Amino acid sequence: MIGTGLLVIVNRNPVASALCLVASFVFMAGLFVLLNAFFLAVIQILVYAGAVMVLFLFIIMLLDLKATADRRPNLFSYLFGGVVAVALMALFVQVLGYLPAGEMNAANLPAADGAYDARSLGELLFTKHLLPFLATGVLLLAATAGVVLLSKRGLGSDSTPPETSNPPAAP
């Protein structure tokens, strides 16, 4: 799963990157199966690997990929990316340092929030976690609308001028 996550970031082709994201979603569903959360595994495949990735692929296809292929990152972007990566790795190591080593196993994990089947999961989603659920939907809608608006604006500026009806003068 970590490998496919890295391929999502490293891949230059957006369609191949989206397919690596689908593989990452499938591996996440496999982790849910290992945790005996079969319903969540099926929902992970249906919702994320199915519907959301189809939406992402439509958005990718709306973008003008030729314009972004010509851009090359400069030295500053590589340097800034490296600094951010090192800072995130240091933060990750610091968080791992605070975790108790060897004291957490399956026997002494805290009990689940009561989401054992579809009904209880739905009740939790639409009562206790309603605001994050709605905020995610609004964020996806705004991102999709923004991509469509930006791609439509780019199509109008790239059009070639119409040909004139006057024939060229002969030498």
N, C-alpha and C positions, 0 to 999 in steps of 0.2 A: 504494500500500500504506500509506503514511503517512496519507493521507486517510481510509481506512477504519479505520485504527487510532484516529485521533482521533474518528471517528464512534462507535466502540465506547464511548469514554469520555464523550463529550458527550451522547449520546442518552439521553433520560429513559425511553423505553419499553424494557424489558429484551428483548423479543422482537426488536424492530428492532435493538437492539444486538448480539444474537446473530447476526442475519443479516449485519450488517456484519463480524462476526468471521469468518463463513464466507467472505465476499468477500476478507478479508485472507488467509485460508488459501489461497484459490484463487490470489491474486496471489503468495503465497510459492511455490506449486507452479510458477507461471510462471517465477520466478527459478531454480528447480531445473532447469527445461527449458533456460533460457538457459545454465546451467552444464553442460549435457549429462549431467545426473543424472536420467535419465528414470524410473528405478525409484523414486527418492526422491520425484519429483513425483507419481507414481501413488499411492504410499503416503501422501503428504501429503493428497491428495484423499480417498482411501478411509478413512483412519483419523481424521484430524482433522476435515475438512469433513463426513465422514459420521458415523462412530460417536460421536466425542466431542461433536459439536454436537447430535446427537440426545439424548445424555445430558444436556447442559446445558439443552436445551429442556424435557425432562421435569422437571428440577429447578426451572426457572423456573415451569413450570405448577403445581408443588406449592406454591410460595410464595403467600402471600396478598398480591396486588398492590394491593388496595384500602387496606390498612393502611399500606403504604409510600408511596402516592401522596399521602396527607394530610400527610406530614412535609415541612416546608420547611427548607432549610438556613439557618442563621443567619449573621451577619456573621463570627463566629469561624471557621466552617468554610470560608468563602470566603477569609479572610485566611490561614489555615493552608494551604489548598490552593495559594494563590499563592506562599507562601514555599517550599513543597516544590517547586513547579514551577520557580521561579527557581534553587533550589539544584541541582536535577537538570540544568537547562540549563547552569549554570556547571560542573558536573562533566563534562558531555558536551563542552563546549568545551575544558576542560582535558585530557581524554583525547585529543581530536582534535589538540591542540597537541603532544602527545608523538609522534604518528605521523610517520614520515618522509614528506615531501611529494614525490610523483612518483617515488619509488624502488620502489614495489610495483606490478608489473604481472603479467599472467598467466604470463609467461616465468620469473620468479624467485620464484613462490610456492612454499612448501614442498610436498613430495609428500604425497599423500593417505595416510591410515592403512591403506590396503589394502582399503577397502570399495568395490569396483568392481561387484559383482553381489550378488544376494540371498544367496547362500551365505556370502560373506565378510562381508557386513553382519550377517547373523545370528550368525556366529561372534564378531564383535567385540562385538555387543550382549550376548550371553550369556556372554562370558568377561571381557573387559576392562571393559565398562560394565554389568555385571550389577547392582551395588548401586544406581546411579542409576535404572536401569530399574525395579527392584523398589520403590524408594522412591517413584517417581512413581505406580505402581499403588496402593500403600498409601495415599498421600495422596489420590488420587482416590476411593478407596473410603471413606476416613474422611470426606471432604467430603460425599459423597453420603449417607452414613448420618446425618451431622449435620443436613443439610437435611431429610431425611425425619423425623428425630426432632423437630426444631424445628417443622416444619409440622404434625405430628400433635399436638404440645402446644398449638399455637395453635388448632387446630380444636376441642379440648375446652373451651377457656375462652370461645370466642365463641358457644357454643350458648345459645339462649334458654331460660328456665325453662319447664317444662311447664305447660300451662294447668290450672287447678284445676277440679274437677268441680262445685263450688258455683256456681250462676248468680249474677250480680250482683243486689244488692238493688234493688227498684223504689223510686223516690222517692215 
